Structures are given as C-alpha cells and as structure tokens.
Amino acid sequence: MTFTLLDETRPLTVDARIDGDRVRLTRVAVRDALGWELKPQGLCRGERCVVVPSDAGLVRDGDVDLATLATLLGRPLALDAAEGAACLGADADERAHRLRSLDAPDFTLPDVNGRPHTLSGFRGKKVLLVAWASW
C-alpha cells in the first residue's frame, strides 16, 4: 500500500506494509525517500553509518520496521498505521542545534482575514507568537 511519511516537514509517499500497529517499508523506499541504506557495516547514509544490533529487529521478511528505524536514528516518530501516515522528527543533534540557535523554523500561516504571513517576513522585528491546541 502507499503510505504518507513526513520527513520532518517534507511529505513523502512510500511503499509500505501494515502489520498490526507496525509499519514496514521496503529497503528501496528507505533508500529513495530517506537516503539510508542497509550495508554490512550498518545503516548508512553517505559516509555516516549507524550500527544495527543483530537483535534490533530492524528487518523482517526483507522489509524495514519504521519504529525501529526511528529509534536507531534517534528520531521521534508519530505513527498512525490505521490512517497510513507517520512523521519522523529531527534527530537529537539537530533539535539541540535548533534550540541553541534560538531561531524558529520558518513557516507561513493565515491571519484572521485569511492573508498569509511568513515568519521570515518579520525578521528583525519583535514577534509575539500565540499557540493554541484543542487537546
């Protein structure tokens, strides 16, 4: 089945297999969408490799378990297998860098009249940001 995977904010459509509450991606989908490839030395992207313990359960029936992948990469995962969607957050190093920089990521939202405003358009000005959630 096709599955929607947000790589932080970048939406991707990948081939996946739902197994209960687990999502399994093909190795090709992991490589093409996320840039990670299984090699003898571990899970690699370019020169960076992450060791995969033999008992990690990353690969089953040739497919890659998304939750295990996220754990090995140190990335938070929000997953709804029934809806066919998941979001991989930034890894711990990236989150720490963003917090140290005190720079908010750029985004665009509409005002009460529906006009879009982008945060970067207010660069150099003081901005009060009010967030609300229904939960």
Residue pairs with C-beta under 8 A, 6 or more apart in sequence:
1 15
1 16
1 17
1 18
1 84
2 13
2 14
2 15
2 16
2 84
3 13
3 14
3 15
3 16
3 18
3 23
3 25
3 84
3 85
3 86
4 11
4 12
4 13
4 84
4 85
4 86
5 11
5 12
5 13
5 14
5 16
5 25
5 33
5 66
5 85
5 86
5 87
5 88
6 12
6 85
6 86
6 87
6 88
7 33
7 34
7 88
8 87
8 88
8 89
8 90
9 105
12 33
14 25
14 26
14 29
14 32
14 33
15 25
15 26
15 28
15 29
16 23
16 24
16 25
16 26
16 29
16 66
16 84
17 23
17 24
17 63
18 24
18 81
18 82
18 84
20 81
21 79
21 81
22 65
22 66
22 67
22 81
23 65
23 66
23 67
23 79
23 81
23 86
24 60
24 61
24 63
24 64
24 65
24 66
25 33
25 63
25 64
25 66
25 69
26 62
26 63
26 64
27 37
27 38
27 59
27 62
27 63
27 64
29 64
30 36
30 37
30 38
30 64
30 69
31 37
34 45
34 88
35 45
35 46
36 43
36 44
36 45
36 69
36 73
37 43
37 44
37 45
38 44
38 52
38 58
38 59
38 64
39 49
41 49
41 51
42 49
42 50
42 51
42 52
43 49
43 50
43 52
43 58
43 69
43 72
43 73
44 50
50 72
50 73
52 58
52 72
56 68
56 72
57 65
57 68
58 64
58 65
58 68
58 69
58 72
59 65
66 77
66 79
66 86
67 77
67 79
70 76
70 77
70 88
71 77
73 88
73 91
74 91
74 92
74 93
75 88
75 89
75 90
75 91
76 88
76 89
77 86
77 87
77 88
77 89
78 86
78 87
78 89
79 85
79 86
79 87
80 86
89 95
90 98
98 105
104 119
104 129
106 118
106 119
106 120
107 118
107 119
108 116
108 117
108 118
108 119
109 116
109 117
110 116
110 117
111 117
119 127
